[in-house]
Amino acid sequence: NEVAIIKLGVRLKEATHDDLASLTARLGVLFRAQGLDDGDNPLGPAAIAHGVYAGLVAARVEGHAARALRPLIEDRLLTPVRELYRGLNQVLDSLGVA
């Protein structure tokens, strides 16, 4: 599962790169954590990927079913995560967090 988590995290990071970088920088300002890394971002791709796979484990989705669902879930996550990051950036920007 750890490989699948890493792969999903990388896909999310690549698909949301600019929005993620802006969000991570804003969260660094908000939390006074200069140098906050995408990997340490509590809303970053790693956290989302871990949550997705924890959900699959909790739902006891295993074996062939898990392998069949993974690409479907992963493909459908890219746009909502990008929209989440954009929306959060807009909110933080409107609050003066730059």
C-alpha positions in Angstrom: 0.0 0.0 0.0 2.8 2.4 0.7 3.9 2.4 -3.0 0.3 3.1 -4.0 0.2 6.0 -1.5 3.4 7.5 -2.8 2.3 7.1 -6.4 -1.0 8.9 -5.7 0.8 11.6 -3.8 3.1 12.2 -6.8 0.2 12.3 -9.2 -1.7 14.8 -7.1 1.4 16.9 -6.7 2.1 17.0 -10.4 -1.6 17.7 -11.2 -1.8 20.6 -8.7 1.7 21.9 -8.7 1.1 25.7 -9.0 -2.0 25.7 -6.8 -0.3 23.5 -4.2 2.8 25.6 -4.1 0.7 28.7 -3.5 -1.3 27.0 -0.8 1.7 25.6 0.9 3.3 29.1 1.0 0.1 30.6 2.4 -0.2 28.0 5.1 3.5 28.6 6.0 2.6 32.3 6.5 -0.6 31.4 8.4 1.1 28.9 10.7 4.3 30.9 10.9 6.1 27.9 9.6 8.5 29.4 7.1 9.8 26.8 4.7 6.8 24.6 5.1 7.2 21.8 2.5 4.5 20.3 0.4 5.1 17.0 2.2 4.4 18.7 5.5 1.3 20.5 4.3 -1.6 19.1 6.3 -3.7 19.4 3.2 -1.1 18.3 0.8 -1.0 15.3 -1.6 0.6 13.0 1.0 -2.1 13.6 3.5 -4.8 13.1 0.9 -3.2 10.0 -0.4 -2.9 8.5 3.1 -6.5 9.3 3.8 -7.7 7.7 0.5 -5.9 4.5 1.2 -6.9 4.5 4.9 -10.5 4.7 3.7 -10.0 1.7 1.4 -8.5 -0.3 4.3 -11.3 0.7 6.7 -13.9 -0.3 4.0 -12.0 -3.6 3.7 -11.5 -3.1 0.0 -8.7 -5.5 -0.9 -7.2 -7.7 -3.6 -8.8 -7.5 -7.1 -11.4 -5.0 -6.0 -8.8 -2.6 -4.6 -6.7 -2.9 -7.8 -9.8 -2.2 -9.9 -10.9 0.8 -7.8 -7.6 2.5 -7.4 -7.2 4.0 -10.9 -10.8 5.0 -10.9 -10.5 6.8 -7.6 -7.2 8.3 -8.4 -8.3 9.7 -11.8 -11.4 11.3 -10.2 -9.4 12.9 -7.4 -7.2 15.1 -9.5 -9.8 17.8 -10.4 -11.5 18.0 -7.0 -8.1 18.4 -5.3 -7.0 21.0 -7.7 -10.3 22.9 -7.1 -9.9 22.5 -3.3 -6.4 24.1 -3.5 -7.7 26.9 -5.8 -10.6 27.6 -3.5 -8.5 27.6 -0.4 -6.0 29.9 -2.1 -8.8 32.3 -3.0 -10.1 32.4 0.6 -6.7 32.9 2.1 -5.9 35.6 -0.5 -9.2 37.4 0.4 -8.1 37.3 4.0 -4.8 38.9 3.2 -2.7 35.8 3.6 -0.2 36.0 0.8 
